[in-house]
Amino acid sequence: MSRYDFIKKRKSFDNYFCRILKINKQKKINTTILNCDEWDSINHINIMFKLEDIFDCKVSNKEIKSLNDYKKIINCVKKKINFK
């Protein structure tokens, strides 16, 4: 995946992430499941589905449990798509 494609997809994911959790884009980088009231189990699953859809990758059940903050999510995607 090219850098341009990754950035484009990340922007799409970021927009969804911020909208579903009702946060502004400046706060997303520090958002975790512990500090965001809107990040409940349903929204967590929705975020994971959207992540798989946008980046065309699969997230295991074990990964789903561990992806509990924005930074972990993005790092996981980068590994899955071999983006450096």
FIBA-112542 format. One record per residue (C-alpha): residue in three letters; x, y, z. Coordinates in pm, whole numbers, plus 50000, padded with zeros to 5 digits. Layout:
<nodes>
@r: ALA x: X y: Y z: Z
...
</nodes>
This chain:
<nodes>
@r: MET x: 50000 y: 50000 z: 50000
@r: SER x: 50136 y: 50338 z: 49907
@r: ARG x: 50181 y: 50614 z: 50161
@r: TYR x: 49910 y: 50814 z: 49985
@r: ASP x: 49662 y: 50525 z: 50004
@r: PHE x: 49739 y: 50466 z: 50369
@r: ILE x: 49687 y: 50833 z: 50457
@r: LYS x: 49362 y: 50842 z: 50262
@r: LYS x: 49231 y: 50531 z: 50438
@r: ARG x: 49351 y: 50652 z: 50776
@r: LYS x: 49162 y: 50979 z: 50730
@r: SER x: 48849 y: 50784 z: 50650
@r: PHE x: 48898 y: 50566 z: 50958
@r: ASP x: 48976 y: 50871 z: 51175
@r: ASN x: 48656 y: 51042 z: 51065
@r: TYR x: 48454 y: 50736 z: 51156
@r: PHE x: 48640 y: 50684 z: 51485
@r: CYS x: 48580 y: 51044 z: 51593
@r: ARG x: 48219 y: 51046 z: 51482
@r: ILE x: 48120 y: 50723 z: 51653
@r: LEU x: 48297 y: 50818 z: 51977
@r: LYS x: 48180 y: 51178 z: 51961
@r: ILE x: 48527 y: 51325 z: 52004
@r: ASN x: 48714 y: 51593 z: 51816
@r: LYS x: 49002 y: 51499 z: 51591
@r: GLN x: 49262 y: 51661 z: 51814
@r: LYS x: 49172 y: 51428 z: 52101
@r: LYS x: 49173 y: 51104 z: 51903
@r: ILE x: 49544 y: 51032 z: 51950
@r: ASN x: 49501 y: 51003 z: 52328
@r: THR x: 49165 y: 50829 z: 52325
@r: THR x: 49139 y: 50498 z: 52505
@r: ILE x: 48856 y: 50273 z: 52606
@r: LEU x: 48915 y: 50392 z: 52965
@r: ASN x: 48889 y: 50765 z: 52905
@r: CYS x: 48602 y: 50776 z: 52656
@r: ASP x: 48248 y: 50717 z: 52782
@r: GLU x: 48118 y: 50653 z: 52431
@r: TRP x: 48366 y: 50369 z: 52375
@r: ASP x: 48148 y: 50084 z: 52492
@r: SER x: 48144 y: 49722 z: 52373
@r: ILE x: 47911 y: 49790 z: 52080
@r: ASN x: 48116 y: 50083 z: 51956
@r: HIS x: 48432 y: 49881 z: 52001
@r: ILE x: 48302 y: 49610 z: 51769
@r: ASN x: 48182 y: 49873 z: 51523
@r: ILE x: 48529 y: 50029 z: 51523
@r: MET x: 48688 y: 49689 z: 51457
@r: PHE x: 48449 y: 49615 z: 51169
@r: LYS x: 48519 y: 49953 z: 51016
@r: LEU x: 48892 y: 49902 z: 51059
@r: GLU x: 48874 y: 49570 z: 50873
@r: ASP x: 48658 y: 49722 z: 50603
@r: ILE x: 48866 y: 50032 z: 50537
@r: PHE x: 49208 y: 49867 z: 50552
@r: ASP x: 49097 y: 49535 z: 50405
@r: CYS x: 49253 y: 49331 z: 50684
@r: LYS x: 49139 y: 49081 z: 50945
@r: VAL x: 49162 y: 49133 z: 51320
@r: SER x: 49171 y: 48826 z: 51542
@r: ASN x: 48961 y: 48792 z: 51857
@r: LYS x: 49274 y: 48825 z: 52066
@r: GLU x: 49369 y: 49147 z: 51886
@r: ILE x: 49017 y: 49286 z: 51922
@r: LYS x: 49050 y: 49260 z: 52299
@r: SER x: 49388 y: 49432 z: 52304
@r: LEU x: 49307 y: 49717 z: 52064
@r: ASN x: 49174 y: 49943 z: 52333
@r: ASP x: 49327 y: 50273 z: 52231
@r: TYR x: 49376 y: 50469 z: 51911
@r: LYS x: 49754 y: 50431 z: 51897
@r: LYS x: 49735 y: 50053 z: 51932
@r: ILE x: 49477 y: 50036 z: 51655
@r: ILE x: 49690 y: 50234 z: 51410
@r: ASN x: 50006 y: 50041 z: 51498
@r: CYS x: 49824 y: 49713 z: 51447
@r: VAL x: 49701 y: 49820 z: 51104
@r: LYS x: 50049 y: 49929 z: 51002
@r: LYS x: 50184 y: 49584 z: 51091
@r: LYS x: 49903 y: 49405 z: 50911
@r: ILE x: 49950 y: 49594 z: 50587
@r: ASN x: 50330 y: 49609 z: 50616
@r: PHE x: 50333 y: 49986 z: 50619
@r: LYS x: 50652 y: 50157 z: 50732
</nodes>
